Amino acid sequence: MGTSSHEEFAVARTGEELPDQMANLSAQALEVLKNLRRHKLSVATAESCTGGLLASLLTDKDGLGRWFDRGFVTYTDEAKSDMLGVDLVEIVRHGAVSREIASAMVQGALEHSKADIAIAITGYAGPAGPGDEVGLVHLASARRNGRLIQRVCRFGSLGRERIRYLAAARALEMIVEALEMEAP
């Protein structure tokens, strides 16, 4: 499996209100679901810092739910291990918020679902512990037997809700990118 990696520094527009962001996310999710339908592919999500926000966005649209296979909310290290098969030794070695764990989460989501595409999000939406970078989010997406796409975003200290919305928006973009990859 090949890998594509990208690092991004993002700053939300200060005038953008959270309800506007949610409406934009909802519209973006609708377009993603229409693209999934057009390609006849399904998606699974593995979320940590977004706590199921992405899965919620992808299941809120009437008539398009069949393109969403399942969602894993794996907030703790133990949940990542139990639900996705992520090795706890690797979590200790790399940290739960790392490109390696995002990659392991997306592979686990594919292995534990029937989805054609999976997306994983792990990050710090708010203060966690000493040395943890608030706003650091690692994302990974992959098509079954396809190329792995990874992103790291450094949103900064924008507040928990805004970071979660921005992470979900990047995840939706990555689903579209995975859809556009050549079929294996």
Phi, psi and omega in degrees: 000122177286169182226139172240132183231149183206137176245140186222138173249123185235143174228124180287146175294130186295334181277351183281117181279151182301319177299324176296318178299318181295319178297319177296318178298319180298317178294320179296318179296321178300316179295321177298314180296322176296321176295318176300316179298315181300321180272353183057046179235152179247163183231149171235148179242146172231109189238142173243279187293339179274350171055032179097000180303315181296314178301319178298315179299323184276355178244005182273359187255119179302135174080358182241004183296337182293346180269359174253117182278306180187165178230142177245120173258109188238073185289324182260163176300319181296322178295319177301319180288309184295316187270329186243353180077018178289130182291123179299329177297320178292324177296317178295317183295314188256340187092146182297333179255089182202161178296324180296319182284324174301318178296315179296323179295316182292321177295319178296322178296320177294318182292331184256021179216178174254010185291153176274332182227143174228153177227138179233142180226128173218135183185185177246101178279340179212182180301135181241287182211177180302132178084354179278133184270107178299132180093356176282124180225130174252133178233149174216142173223155179201149167267149178307128182059026182239189182285143176272132176246131180233147176223146168236130180240139175240091185280340183082186184271077183262357185102145186306311184295315181296319178298316179298317179296315180296320178296318178296321178297316178296322179296318178298319177298321182289330175297316179298318179299318178295323177298324185278351178291152176300138175294142181295000000 
